[in-house]
Amino acid sequence: MTEVSVVGGGIGGLTAAQELAERGFDVTVYEANDRFGGKARSMPIDDDPAGLQGEHGFRFFPAFYRHVVDTMERIPDGVGSVADNLVETEATLIASTHRPDQVAETGSPESLRGWLEALRPAFAEDLPSEDVRFLLERLAYLLTACEERRENELDDVSWWEFIDAENRSQEFQDRLAFATQSLVALRPEVGSARTIGTIYMQLLFGQLDPNRPTERILNGPTNEAWIDPWVAYLEDLGVEFHPATPVRGFEVDGGQVVGLELADGSRAGGDEYVLAVPVEVAPKFVTPELARIAPELRRIDRLETAWMNGIQFYLDEDLELTRGHQVYADAPWALTSISQRQFWTGYDLGERGSDDVEGILSVIASDWETPGIVYDKPARRCSREEIATEIWEQLKRHLDGPETRLTDDLLVDWFLDPALVETDDGVENRSPLLINTVGALRNRPPADVGVENLTIASDYVRTNSDLASMESANEAGRRAANAVCRRHGVGDTARIWELEEPAVLEPFKRQDRIRYRLGLPHPAEVTQSLRRVTSRLGGRA
């Protein structure tokens, strides 16, 4: 039986382990943390596994997540599967400090008015009509561009440049910056137009598709609702797990990996190796010999990261806000949240060590560079206590309207992502997030890098999903497992989904493919160039 050693027990590693174990491979997983799940894992806030749980950030499953949901459907849990623990949201609250709150329905439209509202770009309320029109034109450009143009041209252009933000209204610039940063922790000035535009459209298509839920979340802490049953299922398949077992590096000989060097000085072996560690950890595994064999691995350390970390506020009442997410439109730290208790059916907080806790507000901060409103310094320069205080104050100012919804007397406790470690001048983030900056695609390796017995399974791998996420990590794990299967003559491989776009656009993409191969620009780029010339001449476009 072929022995496979998986280094990393996050979503990518566990996915590869499942696909391989289900096909008869002998799999062992080594994980540096004492819990599996990577960035998705839950963590006891008082070192009590039965107590209250905290997380790196809340889980979010939009409609275009196909790979990870398929995996969940195959993990037994009670009489069903862990996919049964996914519940739909209904609405998103957009809270502001200077204008009335807005509530956007997240379900598929059921009327003509609903469809028109869904087609309106996010945060387009009150924007100048010419800005909205121009953004729609740019999205049409994206949707009719061939894949070669997207990869070789649009990946080398920032989202900011692509939508000509410099020449748009201030409102447009502000909302553009917030929307992208809160979604993917990525400033539009540096983010790839290919990635941001593609994901934006996938989220929109998800809302317009009546056959799939627009967005779902878990009905309990991630480990209880998903990761723990997953590990139990893999153990039933014969997978061997080694938590709290950091791997120091690969032993390489003759152009292949011949063993693992563990942090305690011992050695582990295998026939095949799957590297499933985060992007900030991966470069230390790339020996000079591996880099010579697979030059793609040498470029991993050129990939950039940003901070997108979470905090949970434990409240003495279940403050629902909306049955879905909250977006804080003017928050300096680009905050989003979800009030979780309302979705956690069958989960008794009273049995978790604190009779005072009735609600949990889980918040993610995506801007760690902008000064706050309490301490007038960016989050990365604050202490952990100051971060919690600042985020709480930003939330309060957004939720104070005709009625005060968030008050200090509600707060029982908080849990900040432990990846944020205090230093002399703020905090260090030991779990940053890959970001798709301009030109980053060429630095991302495939799952099969050409090393005889090594594959890669992490969210920095080239995938259709293309975004640092559970979905991309899962797809990478499948691609890694498929490469192993092909090497060993196993024809039954894991399914890989393409991102779906309306079939009516295919003729336009085919036409653009011809133009691209002839060295001609996209038709929309010609129109945009003419508009710029006309504008400079003082005319109207």
Secondary structure, DSSP 8 states (H G I E B T S, - for coil): --EEEEE--SHHHHHHHHHHHTTT-EEEEE-SSSSSSGGG-EEETTS-TTS-EEESS---EETT--HHHHHHHTSEETTEEGGGGEEE--EEEEE-SSS--EEEE-S---SHHHHHHHHS-TT-TT--HHHHHHHHHHHHHHHHS-HHHHHHTGGGSBHHHHTTGGGS-HHHHHHHHHHHHHHHS--TTTBBHHHHHHHHHHHHHHHH-TTS-SEEEESS-HIIIIIHHHHHHHHHTT-EEETT--EEEEEEETTEEEEEEETTS-EE--SEEEE---TTTGGGG--HHHHHH-HHHHTGGG-EEE--EEEEEEESS---SSSSEEEETT-TT-EEEEE-GGG-TT--GGGTT-TT--EEEEEEE---SS--SSSSS-GGGS-HHHHHHHHHHHHHHHHBSSSB---GGGEEEEEE-TTEEEETTEEEESS-EEE-BTTGGGG---SB-S-TTEEE-STTS--SS-SSSHHHHHHHHHHHHHHHHHHTT-------------GGGHHHHHHHHHHHHTT---HHHHHHHHHHHHHHTT---
